[in-house]
Amino acid sequence: MVRLPLTPAEVERGKRLGVLLRRARGERSMLETALDAGVSPETLRKIESGRVATPAFPTIAAIADVLDLSLDIVWAEINRPRRAATPVARHSDPRRHPDPLAPVKAVRAAPTG
């Protein structure tokens, strides 16, 4: 089977996915995360580094589940329109550059019980 080369948009989307997963993983070890998701640590490393730009849906779903990431958030983040590279002022208004993980952080910070 011949695999078609990835488009620049697919490569960019893969990089955004990797950044999102890495940030969501935080201080959690790559080994622990990968094993809990049922994937190899090498697979997770390649996804986080952007080397695997189009991983299988079940792989992403398993990793997202372990990281308590909504697939809606993952989809929205990796498919957001590309923004022009503009420097962010040191004391800029955070509402102009929203944190894509804000919904995740809010869920994790919510009191349980």
N, CA, C and O atoms as a Tinker XYZ file with bonds, in Angstrom:
   452  protein
     1  N      0.837000   -1.177000    0.000000    73     2
     2  CA     0.000000    0.000000    0.000000    64     1     3
     3  C      0.883000    1.242000    0.000000    63     2     4     5
     4  O      1.818000    1.351000    0.794000    81     3
     5  N      0.588000    2.150000   -0.871000    73     3     6
     6  CA     1.335000    3.395000   -0.964000    64     5     7
     7  C      0.647000    4.437000   -0.097000    63     6     8     9
     8  O     -0.560000    4.657000   -0.196000    81     7
     9  N      1.428000    5.062000    0.740000    73     7    10
    10  CA     0.881000    6.106000    1.602000    64     9    11
    11  C      1.183000    7.462000    0.976000    63    10    12    13
    12  O      2.330000    7.772000    0.656000    81    11
    13  N      0.151000    8.252000    0.811000    73    11    14
    14  CA     0.317000    9.580000    0.234000    64    13    15
    15  C      1.032000   10.498000    1.220000    63    14    16    17
    16  O      0.846000   10.379000    2.431000    81    15
    17  N      1.849000   11.411000    0.705000    73    15    18
    18  CA     2.513000   12.355000    1.612000    64    17    19
    19  C      1.473000   13.228000    2.325000    63    18    20    21
    20  O      0.407000   13.528000    1.786000    81    19
    21  N      1.815000   13.615000    3.531000    73    19    22
    22  CA     0.917000   14.473000    4.299000    64    21    23
    23  C      0.941000   15.885000    3.741000    63    22    24    25
    24  O      1.964000   16.371000    3.259000    81    23
    25  N     -0.208000   16.524000    3.819000    73    23    26
    26  CA    -0.290000   17.920000    3.401000    64    25    27
    27  C      0.305000   18.793000    4.508000    63    26    28    29
    28  O      0.404000   18.353000    5.654000    81    27
    29  N      0.696000   20.009000    4.182000    73    27    30
    30  CA     1.177000   20.915000    5.232000    64    29    31
    31  C      0.139000   21.122000    6.345000    63    30    32    33
    32  O      0.504000   21.268000    7.511000    81    31
    33  N     -1.139000   21.133000    5.989000    73    31    34
    34  CA    -2.193000   21.304000    7.002000    64    33    35
    35  C     -2.224000   20.104000    7.950000    63    34    36    37
    36  O     -2.407000   20.276000    9.155000    81    35
    37  N     -2.048000   18.899000    7.422000    73    35    38
    38  CA    -2.027000   17.698000    8.273000    64    37    39
    39  C     -0.816000   17.710000    9.197000    63    38    40    41
    40  O     -0.926000   17.338000   10.366000    81    39
    41  N      0.318000   18.128000    8.695000    73    39    42
    42  CA     1.526000   18.207000    9.514000    64    41    43
    43  C      1.322000   19.219000   10.637000    63    42    44    45
    44  O      1.664000   18.949000   11.788000    81    43
    45  N      0.770000   20.378000   10.308000    73    43    46
    46  CA     0.509000   21.410000   11.313000    64    45    47
    47  C     -0.488000   20.923000   12.361000    63    46    48    49
    48  O     -0.307000   21.169000   13.554000    81    47
    49  N     -1.527000   20.241000   11.924000    73    47    50
    50  CA    -2.534000   19.702000   12.845000    64    49    51
    51  C     -1.887000   18.675000   13.780000    63    50    52    53
    52  O     -2.195000   18.634000   14.971000    81    51
    53  N     -1.003000   17.858000   13.243000    73    51    54
    54  CA    -0.295000   16.879000   14.069000    64    53    55
    55  C      0.575000   17.533000   15.116000    63    54    56    57
    56  O      0.669000   17.047000   16.243000    81    55
    57  N      1.215000   18.635000   14.751000    73    55    58
    58  CA     2.037000   19.367000   15.719000    64    57    59
    59  C      1.172000   19.951000   16.826000    63    58    60    61
    60  O      1.538000   19.896000   18.000000    81    59
    61  N      0.019000   20.513000   16.451000    73    59    62
    62  CA    -0.889000   21.081000   17.470000    64    61    63
    63  C     -1.401000   19.983000   18.403000    63    62    64    65
    64  O     -1.530000   20.197000   19.609000    81    63
    65  N     -1.689000   18.812000   17.842000    73    63    66
    66  CA    -2.128000   17.690000   18.669000    64    65    67
    67  C     -1.042000   17.307000   19.666000    63    66    68    69
    68  O     -1.321000   17.094000   20.846000    81    67
    69  N      0.187000   17.221000   19.192000    73    67    70
    70  CA     1.294000   16.868000   20.071000    64    69    71
    71  C      1.475000   17.851000   21.205000    63    70    72    73
    72  O      1.688000   17.454000   22.350000    81    71
    73  N      1.393000   19.135000   20.892000    73    71    74
    74  CA     1.534000   20.175000   21.915000    64    73    75
    75  C      0.396000   20.071000   22.928000    63    74    76    77
    76  O      0.623000   20.159000   24.135000    81    75
    77  N     -0.809000   19.886000   22.440000    73    75    78
    78  CA    -1.966000   19.781000   23.328000    64    77    79
    79  C     -1.813000   18.597000   24.288000    63    78    80    81
    80  O     -2.028000   18.745000   25.491000    81    79
    81  N     -1.446000   17.431000   23.766000    73    79    82
    82  CA    -1.302000   16.248000   24.611000    64    81    83
    83  C     -0.167000   16.420000   25.615000    63    82    84    85
    84  O     -0.290000   16.035000   26.778000    81    83
    85  N      0.925000   16.993000   25.159000    73    83    86
    86  CA     2.065000   17.189000   26.063000    64    85    87
    87  C      1.686000   18.134000   27.196000    63    86    88    89
    88  O      2.007000   17.871000   28.355000    81    87
    89  N      1.009000   19.230000   26.874000    73    87    90
    90  CA     0.598000   20.179000   27.909000    64    89    91
    91  C     -0.406000   19.548000   28.852000    63    90    92    93
    92  O     -0.347000   19.780000   30.060000    81    91
    93  N     -1.327000   18.754000   28.324000    73    91    94
    94  CA    -2.337000   18.115000   29.174000    64    93    95
    95  C     -1.696000   17.066000   30.084000    63    94    96    97
    96  O     -2.164000   16.840000   31.200000    81    95
    97  N     -0.635000   16.433000   29.613000    73    95    98
    98  CA     0.049000   15.407000   30.420000    64    97    99
    99  C      0.742000   16.036000   31.607000    63    98   100   101
   100  O      0.856000   15.406000   32.658000    81    99
   101  N      1.209000   17.268000   31.465000    73    99   102
   102  CA     1.842000   17.975000   32.577000    64   101   103
   103  C      3.029000   17.219000   33.131000    63   102   104   105
   104  O      3.934000   16.836000   32.390000    81   103
   105  N      3.024000   17.006000   34.434000    73   103   106
   106  CA     4.132000   16.334000   35.112000    64   105   107
   107  C      3.998000   14.813000   35.100000    63   106   108   109
   108  O      4.906000   14.104000   35.534000    81   107
   109  N      2.895000   14.325000   34.617000    73   107   110
   110  CA     2.681000   12.876000   34.556000    64   109   111
   111  C      3.702000   12.258000   33.611000    63   110   112   113
   112  O      3.994000   12.824000   32.558000    81   111
   113  N      4.242000   11.114000   33.973000    73   111   114
   114  CA     5.276000   10.510000   33.134000    64   113   115
   115  C      4.696000    9.995000   31.816000    63   114   116   117
   116  O      3.541000    9.576000   31.739000    81   115
   117  N      5.530000   10.040000   30.798000    73   115   118
   118  CA     5.135000    9.536000   29.491000    64   117   119
   119  C      4.853000    8.039000   29.575000    63   118   120   121
   120  O      3.894000    7.555000   28.974000    81   119
   121  N      5.680000    7.306000   30.314000    73   119   122
   122  CA     5.508000    5.859000   30.444000    64   121   123
   123  C      4.168000    5.533000   31.091000    63   122   124   125
   124  O      3.421000    4.697000   30.582000    81   123
   125  N      3.861000    6.181000   32.199000    73   123   126
   126  CA     2.601000    5.929000   32.901000    64   125   127
   127  C      1.395000    6.252000   32.006000    63   126   128   129
   128  O      0.437000    5.483000   31.930000    81   127
   129  N      1.466000    7.396000   31.340000    73   127   130
   130  CA     0.373000    7.822000   30.466000    64   129   131
   131  C      0.167000    6.829000   29.337000    63   130   132   133
   132  O     -0.959000    6.417000   29.060000    81   131
   133  N      1.254000    6.446000   28.686000    73   131   134
   134  CA     1.168000    5.513000   27.561000    64   133   135
   135  C      0.608000    4.161000   27.996000    63   134   136   137
   136  O     -0.284000    3.618000   27.343000    81   135
   137  N      1.122000    3.624000   29.083000    73   135   138
   138  CA     0.653000    2.316000   29.537000    64   137   139
   139  C     -0.812000    2.362000   29.959000    63   138   140   141
   140  O     -1.569000    1.433000   29.677000    81   139
   141  N     -1.216000    3.443000   30.636000    73   139   142
   142  CA    -2.618000    3.581000   31.029000    64   141   143
   143  C     -3.537000    3.677000   29.808000    63   142   144   145
   144  O     -4.686000    3.238000   29.850000    81   143
   145  N     -3.018000    4.253000   28.723000    73   143   146
   146  CA    -3.808000    4.392000   27.491000    64   145   147
   147  C     -3.734000    3.146000   26.607000    63   146   148   149
   148  O     -4.476000    3.030000   25.631000    81   147
   149  N     -2.848000    2.223000   26.946000    73   147   150
   150  CA    -2.720000    1.012000   26.145000    64   149   151
   151  C     -1.936000    1.210000   24.852000    63   150   152   153
   152  O     -2.128000    0.478000   23.881000    81   151
   153  N     -1.054000    2.205000   24.849000    73   151   154
   154  CA    -0.192000    2.434000   23.685000    64   153   155
   155  C      1.258000    2.368000   24.149000    63   154   156   157
   156  O      1.537000    2.468000   25.344000    81   155
   157  N      2.157000    2.203000   23.226000    73   155   158
   158  CA     3.566000    2.150000   23.605000    64   157   159
   159  C      4.075000    3.554000   23.917000    63   158   160   161
   160  O      3.595000    4.534000   23.348000    81   159
   161  N      5.038000    3.647000   24.814000    73   159   162
   162  CA     5.630000    4.959000   25.102000    64   161   163
   163  C      6.228000    5.587000   23.837000    63   162   164   165
   164  O      6.198000    6.807000   23.678000    81   163
   165  N      6.764000    4.768000   22.951000    73   163   166
   166  CA     7.320000    5.279000   21.698000    64   165   167
   167  C      6.237000    5.916000   20.838000    63   166   168   169
   168  O      6.472000    6.952000   20.216000    81   167
   169  N      5.055000    5.309000   20.795000    73   167   170
   170  CA     3.940000    5.879000   20.036000    64   169   171
   171  C      3.551000    7.228000   20.611000    63   170   172   173
   172  O      3.367000    8.191000   19.866000    81   171
   173  N      3.424000    7.309000   21.924000    73   171   174
   174  CA     3.069000    8.579000   22.561000    64   173   175
   175  C      4.142000    9.624000   22.302000    63   174   176   177
   176  O      3.823000   10.780000   22.025000    81   175
   177  N      5.409000    9.234000   22.389000    73   175   178
   178  CA     6.507000   10.169000   22.134000    64   177   179
   179  C      6.443000   10.714000   20.712000    63   178   180   181
   180  O      6.638000   11.909000   20.490000    81   179
   181  N      6.169000    9.835000   19.750000    73   179   182
   182  CA     6.089000   10.267000   18.350000    64   181   183
   183  C      4.893000   11.196000   18.117000    63   182   184   185
   184  O      4.989000   12.154000   17.350000    81   183
   185  N      3.776000   10.911000   18.774000    73   183   186
   186  CA     2.601000   11.785000   18.622000    64   185   187
   187  C      2.890000   13.146000   19.241000    63   186   188   189
   188  O      2.612000   14.177000   18.628000    81   187
   189  N      3.445000   13.158000   20.450000    73   187   190
   190  CA     3.725000   14.422000   21.130000    64   189   191
   191  C      4.758000   15.256000   20.376000    63   190   192   193
   192  O      4.707000   16.485000   20.412000    81   191
   193  N      5.683000   14.604000   19.703000    73   191   194
   194  CA     6.721000   15.344000   18.977000    64   193   195
   195  C      6.255000   15.754000   17.580000    63   194   196   197
   196  O      6.946000   16.502000   16.889000    81   195
   197  N      5.089000   15.266000   17.166000    73   195   198
   198  CA     4.567000   15.604000   15.843000    64   197   199
   199  C      5.059000   14.692000   14.740000    63   198   200   201
   200  O      4.726000   14.906000   13.574000    81   199
   201  N      5.850000   13.673000   15.081000    73   199   202
   202  CA     6.361000   12.753000   14.062000    64   201   203
   203  C      5.265000   11.869000   13.499000    63   202   204   205
   204  O      5.354000   11.432000   12.351000    81   203
   205  N      4.229000   11.595000   14.288000    73   203   206
   206  CA     3.051000   10.885000   13.789000    64   205   207
   207  C      1.940000   11.924000   13.749000    63   206   208   209
   208  O      1.290000   12.203000   14.756000    81   207
   209  N      1.739000   12.485000   12.572000    73   207   210
   210  CA     0.802000   13.603000   12.442000    64   209   211
   211  C     -0.639000   13.161000   12.332000    63   210   212   213
   212  O     -1.547000   13.943000   12.614000    81   211
   213  N     -0.869000   11.917000   11.926000    73   211   214
   214  CA    -2.245000   11.436000   11.760000    64   213   215
   215  C     -2.426000   10.098000   12.475000    63   214   216   217
   216  O     -2.616000    9.067000   11.829000    81   215
   217  N     -2.365000   10.114000   13.811000    73   215   218
   218  CA    -2.545000    8.870000   14.553000    64   217   219
   219  C     -3.982000    8.355000   14.435000    63   218   220   221
   220  O     -4.900000    9.111000   14.115000    81   219
   221  N     -4.156000    7.090000   14.692000    73   219   222
   222  CA    -5.480000    6.466000   14.617000    64   221   223
   223  C     -6.399000    7.048000   15.694000    63   222   224   225
   224  O     -5.961000    7.376000   16.797000    81   223
   225  N     -7.675000    7.165000   15.346000    73   223   226
   226  CA    -8.649000    7.718000   16.284000    64   225   227
   227  C     -8.673000    6.970000   17.616000    63   226   228   229
   228  O     -8.669000    7.621000   18.660000    81   227
   229  N     -8.700000    5.617000   17.631000    73   227   230
   230  CA    -8.729000    4.930000   18.934000    64   229   231
   231  C     -7.511000    5.257000   19.800000    63   230   232   233
   232  O     -7.613000    5.282000   21.027000    81   231
   233  N     -6.382000    5.504000   19.180000    73   231   234
   234  CA    -5.178000    5.867000   19.932000    64   233   235
   235  C     -5.371000    7.213000   20.611000    63   234   236   237
   236  O     -5.091000    7.360000   21.801000    81   235
   237  N     -5.849000    8.191000   19.857000    73   235   238
   238  CA    -6.075000    9.526000   20.427000    64   237   239
   239  C     -7.177000    9.478000   21.477000    63   238   240   241
   240  O     -7.068000   10.126000   22.518000    81   239
   241  N     -8.224000    8.726000   21.217000    73   239   242
   242  CA    -9.322000    8.618000   22.182000    64   241   243
   243  C     -8.825000    8.023000   23.493000    63   242   244   245
   244  O     -9.216000    8.483000   24.565000    81   243
   245  N     -7.970000    7.008000   23.423000    73   243   246
   246  CA    -7.451000    6.371000   24.637000    64   245   247
   247  C     -6.551000    7.323000   25.418000    63   246   248   249
   248  O     -6.643000    7.404000   26.643000    81   247
   249  N     -5.687000    8.039000   24.713000    73   247   250
   250  CA    -4.794000    8.990000   25.381000    64   249   251
   251  C     -5.606000   10.135000   25.991000    63   250   252   253
   252  O     -5.366000   10.529000   27.133000    81   251
   253  N     -6.552000   10.660000   25.241000    73   251   254
   254  CA    -7.392000   11.748000   25.748000    64   253   255
   255  C     -8.156000   11.312000   26.996000    63   254   256   257
   256  O     -8.297000   12.086000   27.943000    81   255
   257  N     -8.647000   10.077000   26.998000    73   255   258
   258  CA    -9.380000    9.562000   28.154000    64   257   259
   259  C     -8.483000    9.528000   29.385000    63   258   260   261
   260  O     -8.902000    9.937000   30.468000    81   259
   261  N     -7.273000    9.052000   29.232000    73   259   262
   262  CA    -6.333000    8.979000   30.349000    64   261   263
   263  C     -5.997000   10.374000   30.871000    63   262   264   265
   264  O     -5.792000   10.563000   32.070000    81   263
   265  N     -5.943000   11.341000   29.972000    73   263   266
   266  CA    -5.593000   12.713000   30.355000    64   265   267
   267  C     -6.814000   13.555000   30.729000    63   266   268   269
   268  O     -6.690000   14.755000   30.973000    81   267
   269  N     -7.990000   12.927000   30.773000    73   267   270
   270  CA    -9.240000   13.632000   31.077000    64   269   271
   271  C     -9.486000   14.786000   30.111000    63   270   272   273
   272  O     -9.959000   15.852000   30.504000    81   271
   273  N     -9.160000   14.558000   28.849000    73   271   274
   274  CA    -9.392000   15.556000   27.802000    64   273   275
   275  C    -10.635000   15.178000   27.021000    63   274   276   277
   276  O    -10.779000   14.035000   26.587000    81   275
   277  N    -11.512000   16.111000   26.846000    73   275   278
   278  CA   -12.679000   15.894000   26.008000    64   277   279
   279  C    -12.228000   15.816000   24.553000    63   278   280   281
   280  O    -11.377000   16.595000   24.122000    81   279
   281  N    -12.791000   14.887000   23.804000    73   279   282
   282  CA   -12.467000   14.814000   22.380000    64   281   283
   283  C    -12.948000   16.063000   21.649000    63   282   284   285
   284  O    -12.380000   16.438000   20.623000    81   283
   285  N    -13.985000   16.704000   22.167000    73   283   286
   286  CA   -14.428000   17.970000   21.583000    64   285   287
   287  C    -13.334000   19.027000   21.701000    63   286   288   289
   288  O    -13.092000   19.787000   20.763000    81   287
   289  N    -12.682000   19.071000   22.848000    73   287   290
   290  CA   -11.599000   20.032000   23.053000    64   289   291
   291  C    -10.425000   19.698000   22.140000    63   290   292   293
   292  O     -9.836000   20.588000   21.526000    81   291
   293  N    -10.086000   18.416000   22.051000    73   291   294
   294  CA    -8.990000   18.000000   21.175000    64   293   295
   295  C     -9.296000   18.418000   19.744000    63   294   296   297
   296  O     -8.453000   19.015000   19.074000    81   295
   297  N    -10.494000   18.109000   19.276000    73   295   298
   298  CA   -10.875000   18.431000   17.897000    64   297   299
   299  C    -10.828000   19.938000   17.648000    63   298   300   301
   300  O    -10.294000   20.394000   16.636000    81   299
   301  N    -11.394000   20.704000   18.582000    73   299   302
   302  CA   -11.412000   22.158000   18.410000    64   301   303
   303  C    -10.001000   22.731000   18.381000    63   302   304   305
   304  O     -9.708000   23.623000   17.585000    81   303
   305  N     -9.142000   22.232000   19.229000    73   303   306
   306  CA    -7.786000   22.764000   19.300000    64   305   307
   307  C     -6.967000   22.424000   18.060000    63   306   308   309
   308  O     -6.257000   23.283000   17.537000    81   307
   309  N     -7.055000   21.204000   17.589000    73   307   310
   310  CA    -6.195000   20.843000   16.453000    64   309   311
   311  C     -6.738000   21.363000   15.132000    63   310   312   313
   312  O     -6.007000   21.403000   14.142000    81   311
   313  N     -7.994000   21.758000   15.095000    73   311   314
   314  CA    -8.577000   22.261000   13.854000    64   313   315
   315  C     -8.823000   23.755000   13.856000    63   314   316   317
   316  O     -9.475000   24.277000   12.952000    81   315
   317  N     -8.316000   24.445000   14.848000    73   315   318
   318  CA    -8.510000   25.900000   14.872000    64   317   319
   319  C     -7.782000   26.512000   13.683000    63   318   320   321
   320  O     -6.753000   25.996000   13.245000    81   319
   321  N     -8.310000   27.598000   13.169000    73   319   322
   322  CA    -7.645000   28.247000   12.032000    64   321   323
   323  C     -6.243000   28.696000   12.418000    63   322   324   325
   324  O     -5.977000   29.107000   13.548000    81   323
   325  N     -5.377000   28.603000   11.453000    73   323   326
   326  CA    -4.012000   29.033000   11.689000    64   325   327
   327  C     -3.990000   30.536000   11.878000    63   326   328   329
   328  O     -4.575000   31.276000   11.087000    81   327
   329  N     -3.314000   30.990000   12.927000    73   327   330
   330  CA    -3.210000   32.415000   13.208000    64   329   331
   331  C     -1.874000   32.926000   12.685000    63   330   332   333
   332  O     -0.883000   32.198000   12.626000    81   331
   333  N     -1.880000   34.170000   12.316000    73   331   334
   334  CA    -0.622000   34.796000   11.927000    64   333   335
   335  C      0.267000   34.869000   13.161000    63   334   336   337
   336  O     -0.213000   35.068000   14.277000    81   335
   337  N      1.546000   34.707000   12.950000    73   335   338
   338  CA     2.480000   34.763000   14.070000    64   337   339
   339  C      2.633000   36.206000   14.515000    63   338   340   341
   340  O      3.338000   36.999000   13.890000    81   339
   341  N      1.959000   36.529000   15.607000    73   339   342
   342  CA     2.075000   37.868000   16.158000    64   341   343
   343  C      2.628000   37.756000   17.560000    63   342   344   345
   344  O      2.165000   36.931000   18.349000    81   343
   345  N      3.609000   38.571000   17.876000    73   343   346
   346  CA     4.164000   38.501000   19.221000    64   345   347
   347  C      3.128000   38.923000   20.250000    63   346   348   349
   348  O      2.349000   39.848000   20.018000    81   347
   349  N      3.124000   38.254000   21.362000    73   347   350
   350  CA     2.206000   38.576000   22.450000    64   349   351
   351  C      2.942000   39.489000   23.410000    63   350   352   353
   352  O      4.030000   39.164000   23.885000    81   351
   353  N      2.341000   40.633000   23.689000    73   351   354
   354  CA     2.962000   41.572000   24.627000    64   353   355
   355  C      3.059000   40.933000   25.999000    63   354   356   357
   356  O      2.222000   40.112000   26.374000    81   355
   357  N      4.051000   41.301000   26.720000    73   355   358
   358  CA     4.288000   40.715000   28.031000    64   357   359
   359  C      3.092000   40.869000   28.965000    63   358   360   361
   360  O      2.773000   39.952000   29.722000    81   359
   361  N      2.439000   42.012000   28.914000    73   359   362
   362  CA     1.302000   42.271000   29.792000    64   361   363
   363  C      0.020000   42.398000   28.983000    63   362   364   365
   364  O     -0.826000   43.243000   29.274000    81   363
   365  N     -0.119000   41.560000   27.975000    73   363   366
   366  CA    -1.298000   41.664000   27.125000    64   365   367
   367  C     -2.533000   41.121000   27.830000    63   366   368   369
   368  O     -2.435000   40.405000   28.827000    81   367
   369  N     -3.662000   41.464000   27.309000    73   367   370
   370  CA    -4.945000   41.026000   27.847000    64   369   371
   371  C     -5.116000   39.538000   27.542000    63   370   372   373
   372  O     -5.141000   39.174000   26.367000    81   371
   373  N     -5.235000   38.654000   28.550000    73   371   374
   374  CA    -5.347000   37.219000   28.298000    64   373   375
   375  C     -6.609000   36.836000   27.526000    63   374   376   377
   376  O     -6.673000   35.751000   26.947000    81   375
   377  N     -7.604000   37.711000   27.512000    73   375   378
   378  CA    -8.818000   37.395000   26.756000    64   377   379
   379  C     -8.544000   37.408000   25.258000    63   378   380   381
   380  O     -9.285000   36.791000   24.493000    81   379
   381  N     -7.510000   38.090000   24.835000    73   379   382
   382  CA    -7.174000   38.138000   23.410000    64   381   383
   383  C     -6.441000   36.870000   22.974000    63   382   384   385
   384  O     -6.429000   36.551000   21.786000    81   383
   385  N     -5.832000   36.144000   23.907000    73   383   386
   386  CA    -5.104000   34.918000   23.616000    64   385   387
   387  C     -5.567000   33.854000   24.610000    63   386   388   389
   388  O     -4.829000   33.507000   25.532000    81   387
   389  N     -6.775000   33.338000   24.430000    73   387   390
   390  CA    -7.321000   32.406000   25.414000    64   389   391
   391  C     -6.525000   31.113000   25.490000    63   390   392   393
   392  O     -5.939000   30.658000   24.508000    81   391
   393  N     -6.522000   30.551000   26.656000    73   391   394
   394  CA    -5.850000   29.279000   26.910000    64   393   395
   395  C     -6.744000   28.152000   26.409000    63   394   396   397
   396  O     -7.856000   28.001000   26.916000    81   395
   397  N     -6.303000   27.345000   25.424000    73   395   398
   398  CA    -7.156000   26.282000   24.908000    64   397   399
   399  C     -7.431000   25.187000   25.938000    63   398   400   401
   400  O     -8.370000   24.407000   25.780000    81   399
   401  N     -6.622000   25.128000   26.984000    73   399   402
   402  CA    -6.850000   24.122000   28.017000    64   401   403
   403  C     -7.671000   24.655000   29.183000    63   402   404   405
   404  O     -7.833000   23.961000   30.186000    81   403
   405  N     -8.193000   25.876000   29.071000    73   403   406
   406  CA    -8.981000   26.451000   30.161000    64   405   407
   407  C    -10.143000   25.552000   30.572000    63   406   408   409
   408  O    -10.362000   25.380000   31.771000    81   407
   409  N    -10.916000   24.957000   29.622000    73   407   410
   410  CA   -12.005000   24.071000   30.051000    64   409   411
   411  C    -11.489000   22.853000   30.816000    63   410   412   413
   412  O    -12.141000   22.392000   31.753000    81   411
   413  N    -10.338000   22.334000   30.432000    73   411   414
   414  CA    -9.760000   21.181000   31.120000    64   413   415
   415  C     -9.334000   21.585000   32.524000    63   414   416   417
   416  O     -9.598000   20.868000   33.489000    81   415
   417  N     -8.678000   22.726000   32.635000    73   415   418
   418  CA    -8.216000   23.199000   33.942000    64   417   419
   419  C     -9.397000   23.465000   34.859000    63   418   420   421
   420  O     -9.323000   23.197000   36.058000    81   419
   421  N    -10.481000   23.987000   34.309000    73   419   422
   422  CA   -11.666000   24.272000   35.130000    64   421   423
   423  C    -12.269000   22.984000   35.664000    63   422   424   425
   424  O    -12.695000   22.934000   36.818000    81   423
   425  N    -12.311000   21.947000   34.846000    73   423   426
   426  CA   -12.864000   20.664000   35.293000    64   425   427
   427  C    -11.979000   20.059000   36.364000    63   426   428   429
   428  O    -12.477000   19.534000   37.360000    81   427
   429  N    -10.669000   20.126000   36.171000    73   427   430
   430  CA    -9.751000   19.553000   37.146000    64   429   431
   431  C     -9.776000   20.325000   38.456000    63   430   432   433
   432  O     -9.567000   19.738000   39.518000    81   431
   433  N    -10.028000   21.631000   38.403000    73   431   434
   434  CA   -10.039000   22.462000   39.607000    64   433   435
   435  C    -11.371000   22.402000   40.349000    63   434   436   437
   436  O    -11.454000   22.799000   41.511000    81   435
   437  N    -12.409000   21.907000   39.683000    73   435   438
   438  CA   -13.731000   21.858000   40.300000    64   437   439
   439  C    -13.715000   20.916000   41.492000    63   438   440   441
   440  O    -13.117000   19.842000   41.429000    81   439
   441  N    -14.372000   21.315000   42.584000    73   439   442
   442  CA   -14.418000   20.444000   43.757000    64   441   443
   443  C    -15.208000   19.179000   43.453000    63   442   444   445
   444  O    -16.206000   19.212000   42.732000    81   443
   445  N    -14.755000   18.082000   44.003000    73   443   446
   446  CA   -15.454000   16.806000   43.813000    64   445   447
   447  C    -16.180000   16.430000   45.086000    63   446   448   449
   448  O    -15.821000   16.853000   46.184000    81   447
   449  N    -17.192000   15.637000   44.911000    73   447   450
   450  CA   -17.850000   15.119000   46.093000    64   449   451
   451  C    -19.180000   15.579000   46.282000    63   450   452
   452  O    -19.831000   15.201000   47.256000    81   451
